Structures are given as C-alpha cells and as structure tokens.
Amino acid sequence: MTTYYGLSGFQRDLLEAIAAVENEPYGLALKAYLDERYANPINHSRLYQNLSTLAEQNLINRDELDARTNEYTLTDAGRKALQRHADTLASLCEQPRPATRGRQQ
C-alpha cells in the first residue's frame, strides 16, 4: 500500500488537481490546473507517466472516453489519502503558534 508521503510532490499535486477539476477530469484540464501553480509548464510525458503510476497504485481510475481522451478520477483510496492530508493540515492550522521571545506570532 502506498502512503501519501510515499508519493512524490508532483503525484500529491496530481491528486489535488483531480479533486479540483472533477467536472473536467481530463489530462489537459489537469495540466492547465498545474500549469497555473508551477513556475514552468508541465511536460506532457511527466504528467501522463505520473498519472499511470497513480493508477497502478490504485489511487486514481483511468477510464477511456474515446480513442484520444482518458478521464481521471480518485479511487476511494486516493480520496481517503487526500482527505487525511487535508485533515492533518487543518488540525495543524488550528494549533497555536509557538511563542518567539515571549511573543505570540
């Protein structure tokens, strides 16, 4: 079983992208989502190799819509991994920040 932290940062970003564009879960929509967040454009080869890896790890489903287009959706395992990470971040944001030199930041 692959853990969330066992994934590369790009693969974790892909899980987020799939959740974010669930109305258009196609490769080009995922690329556009990530291109807005990365300093350099995403290479198609990098995108599709990592999507294949996530599908092999049962974190996403890849379904063929037509001869040229695949649709990508989160599996239950992928959604749970993303949700656990979101819950962790939310709980960290709720914790008080450590004091620095006697002052709260």
RANOR-V150625 format. One record per residue. RES is the residue in one letter. PHI is phi as a letter, one per 20 degrees, with the letter a starting at -180 (none if undefined). PSI is psi as a letter, one per 40 degrees, with the letter a starting at -180 (none if undefined). D_CENTER is the distance of its C-alpha to the mean C-alpha in Angstrom with 1 decimal. Layout:
RES PHI PSI D_CENTER
RES PHI PSI D_CENTER
This chain:
M none h 17.1
T e h 13.9
T e i 12.9
Y g d 9.7
Y f e 11.7
G e e 12.9
L e i 9.7
S f i 9.9
G g d 8.4
F f d 7.4
Q f d 5.9
R f d 3.9
D f d 3.3
L f d 3.4
L g d 2.2
E f d 3.0
A f d 5.1
I f d 6.4
A f d 7.3
A f d 8.8
V d f 10.8
E f e 11.9
N e d 15.4
E c g 14.9
P e f 12.4
Y d i 13.9
G g d 13.2
L f d 15.0
A f d 13.3
L f d 9.8
K f d 11.9
A f d 13.6
Y g d 10.7
L f d 9.6
D g d 13.4
E f d 14.1
R d d 12.2
Y e i 13.3
A f d 17.0
N d i 17.6
P g i 16.7
I f h 14.2
N f h 16.4
H g d 16.3
S f d 17.1
R g d 14.2
L g d 11.7
Y f d 13.6
Q f d 14.3
N f d 10.7
L f d 10.2
S f d 13.5
T f d 12.7
L f d 9.9
A f d 12.6
E f d 15.2
Q e e 13.6
N m f 13.6
L e d 10.0
I c i 10.1
N d i 13.4
R d h 14.7
D d h 17.8
E f h 20.3
L e d 21.5
D b a 24.1
A f d 25.2
R d e 22.9
T c h 19.8
N d i 17.1
E d h 15.1
Y d h 11.6
T c i 11.0
L f i 9.4
T e i 12.3
D g d 13.8
A f d 12.6
G f d 8.9
R f d 9.6
K f d 11.9
A f d 9.7
L f d 7.3
Q f d 10.8
R f d 12.5
H f d 10.5
A f d 11.1
D f d 14.7
T f d 15.2
L f d 14.4
A f d 16.6
S f d 19.3
L f d 19.4
C f d 19.9
E e e 22.7
Q f i 24.6
P f i 27.4
R f i 27.0
P f i 29.4
A f i 32.7
T c h 33.7
R l f 37.4
G n e 38.2
R d i 36.1
Q e h 33.0
Q e none 30.3
